[in-house]
Amino acid sequence: MQSKSAGFTLIELIIVVLLLGIVSATALPRFLGKAGVEEITAQDQIISVLRRMQTQAMQQTSAAFCHQLILTQTQLGFPNILPCDADTTTTQLTAAADQNSTLQFNIPANSSLSLSLFNTSAVTGGTSQTLPFVFRFNALGRVVTSTGAVIATGLRIEITDAVTYRICIEPEGYIHSC
């Protein structure tokens, strides 16, 4: 009887090395690249600002406090004045140096990120809202308009550049990435 020697042929080894080269050239840049990093960072910062403002609105329920926010294409934060008054149309945000930086988000000047807003907490669909958009949180933590009416459909903020990330604010007040 003849015994066969076990092992790989030279052609099999070349094919395996070639396949590993193709996979590493196409897949590794996705895992090691920076695509989406800026969007994820912005998403985390915006969620932090929203949750902090929501928590303050639930703790400081006196009429003397106003927990109003303005969302523009490049910013989320407090307006210059905080009357919580439906007649006020100010859309200017306070400077970051004037207030606690954890209560405001600004897209850097050299970034191509943009923010957009929809009136639904679902991942797709909804009506696009014109920016700047003024909203606040009530004592129950629900998102309401500047007049105090609860936004029954919730809100969805989209952060767009190379990749789109979404933040949903449910009608009950739950803020999460979606």
N, C-alpha and C positions, 0 to 999 in steps of 0.2 A: 504494500500500500504506500501511496505517496501522501505525504503530509503537506498541507497548504500553509504557507506562512501568513500570519494575520498582520494586518496593517492597512494603511491608506496608500493609494497610488499617488503619483506626482500630480496628476490631473485633478484628483479630488482635493488635494491640499491647495492647489492654485485657485480652484473655484471657491473654496471656503475663504481664503485670504481676500479674494476679489469681492465676495459678498460682504465681508466685514468692512472692507474699505468703503464700499458704497453706503452701507448703513451708517458708518461713522461720519462720512462726509455730509449726509443729509439729515440725520437725526440729532447728532450732538449739538449743532448750533442752536437747535430749538430748545434743548435742555440747558445749555450753558449760556445762551445769548441773553440780551437785555430786552427783547421784545416783550412788551406788556408790563415791565417792572414799574415804569412811571405811572401807568394807569392803576396798578394795584396799590401803589403807595398813595395816590390821590384818593382812591376808593376808601382805603383805611382811614385817612385823615378826615374825609367828609363824614364818614360814619361816626367817627369820634366826636366831631363838632356837633352833629345832630343829636347824638345820644346825650352829650353833656348838656346841651340846651334843653332837651326834653326833661332830663333829670331836674334841672333848675326850675323849670316850669311846674313840675309836680311838687317841688319842695317849697317854692316861694309863690304861694297862691294869692297873695295880697294884690289888690288892684294897683298898688304903687309900682309893682314890677311888671316889666314888659319883656317878653321872650320872643321878640320878633326877629326873623331872619330874612335876608334878601339873597336870592340866587341869581347870579349873572352868568355870562358865558365863561368868565374867568375867576369868579369869586363866590364864596358863600360866607356870610357873616352878618354882623349887626349893622343897622343903618346909623347915620350920624346922630339922629335923634330917635328916641324910643317912645313915642306917644301911644303906640298901639291904637291908633286912631285911623279909621277908614278914610278920612279926608286927607291924610298925609300921603303925599306922593313921592317922598324922598327915596331915591334909589342909590344914594351915595353911601358907601361903607366907610366906617371909621378906619383910620390908618392902623396897621398892625401894631405900631409902636404905642398907640394910645390905649390899647386894651390887652387883655390876656390873649396871647397868641394861640392858646388851645381853643379859643372860641371863634376862630376865623380860619378859612382856607383860601389861599391865593395860588393860582397857577403861575409858575415862574415865567418871566418875560420871554425867555429863550425856548419855551416849550410850545409844542404844537397841539397840546391837549385842548379839548373844548368840552363844555358842559351843556346838556340839554335836559329838558323837563317834560314829562308826560303825566297826564292826570289819571293814571292807573298804576296799580302795584303789580300787575301782571308783567311777565317778562317781555311780551310783545304786545303790540296794539296800543290803543289809547290815543288821546288827542294831544298834540304838541302844544305846550304852553309858551306864550311869549315871555321872553326874558327882558328885563329883570322881573322876577316873581317874588312877591312878598307873602310870607306865611309865618305861622308861629305854632306853638304847642299850647294846649289848654291844661288845666289842672289834672286831667286824667291821662295826659301824655299823648292825646290824639292830635294829629296835624289839622290845623284849621286855617281858614283864609284870614286876611287882615281884618275882616269884619267880624270874625269869630265863628263863622259857619264851618262845621266839620266837613272836611273833604271826604265824602263817602266812598269814593273810588280809590283813595290812596294816591300816592305819588311815586314816580319812578325817575330817578336822576341817572342820566347816561354820561359816562366819561369816555370820550372817543379820541383815538389817535390811530395807531396801527391796529389796536384791538379795542373792542368796546366792552366796558364793564358797567354793570348796573347796580344801583342801590334802590331798594324798594322800601317805602314807608307804608305799611299796611294801614287800613282805616282804623284799626284798633290801637295803632301806635307802634307796632313792632317794626324796628329798623334793621334791615339785613341786606347782605349782598344777594343778588338774584340773577 
